[in-house]
Amino acid sequence: KLTAEDKAKVEATALDVPVRLVKLCHSQSAAVVEFLPRCNPNITSDAKVAIHLLAGAGRAAYQTVLVNKPPAEIDEELKKLLADLSQHEAAVLK
């Protein structure tokens, strides 16, 4: 049986992992967006697909965050990152 301390550690990890994943998806997507103007024209579609995959992974991780009932400040931070991911996707669909 888990102690209260063990349970708190499990809950913190359950929230921390998907939060870090959302942040990682955002930073990597932003890096690809920044790279696109210098990208070899023959592989721009690959870079754009990466942005879509990162955005999808970020949204999926956020769904897991919600299950773990994040504090309001974390939720607001992640919503801003998700909005950025949506902008990244919209920019490459033009």
N, C-alpha and C positions, 0 to 999 in steps of 0.2 A: 504494500500500500504506500502511496506517495505521501510524503510529509507536506505540510503547507509550503515550506520553503522549496521543495522539489517541484511542486505544482506551479509555483510562481515562476521558477526557472523555465519550465516547459512552456508556459504561456508567453513568457517574454521572448523565447526563441521562436515560437510559432508566429509571433507578430514580426519579429526582427527580420527573419529570412525573406518573406515576401516584400517587406518595405525596402530592403536592400536591393531586391530584384527590380522593383519599379525604378529605383534611382539609377541602377546600372543600365537598364534599358533606355532610360532617358538620356544618360550621358553618352552612351554609344550611338544612339540615334542622332543626337546633336553633332557628334563627331563625323558621322557619315554625311549629314547635311552640309557641314562645313567643308568636307572633302569633295563633294560633288562638282563644284566649279573647276576643280583641277583633275577630275577623274578622266581616265582614258575613255573617249566616247564609245568605244566598243564594249565597255562593261558598265555603263551608267544604269542599264536596266537591273543589273545584279545589285548595285548599290541601292537602288530604289526599292527593290524587293527586300533588302536587309532592313530598310526603314519600316516597311510594313510588318515584317516579322517581329521586329523589336517593339513596335507599337502594340501588336497583338499580345506579345508576351507580357508587356507592361500592364495591359488591361487585365489579363488573366491573373497576374500576381496581385493586382489591386483587389480583385474579387476575393482572393484569399485573405487579404488584409481585412476586408470588411467582416469576414467571418470571425476574425479575432478581435473585433470591437476596438479599433484604435482610438487613442485620445484625439480630441478635436483638432489640435494643432498638427498632428501627423496627418490626419485625414485631409485637412486643407492644403498642406504642403504637397501631398500626393495628387490631389485634384489638379493643382497647378501644373505639375509635371505631366499628367495625363492630357491636359489641354495643349501643352507644348507638343506632345507626341502626335496629337491629332493635327496640329498645324504642320508638323513635319510631313505627315502623310498627305495632307491636302496640297502642300507645296509641290510634291513630286508627281501629283496626278494631273498637273497642268500641261 
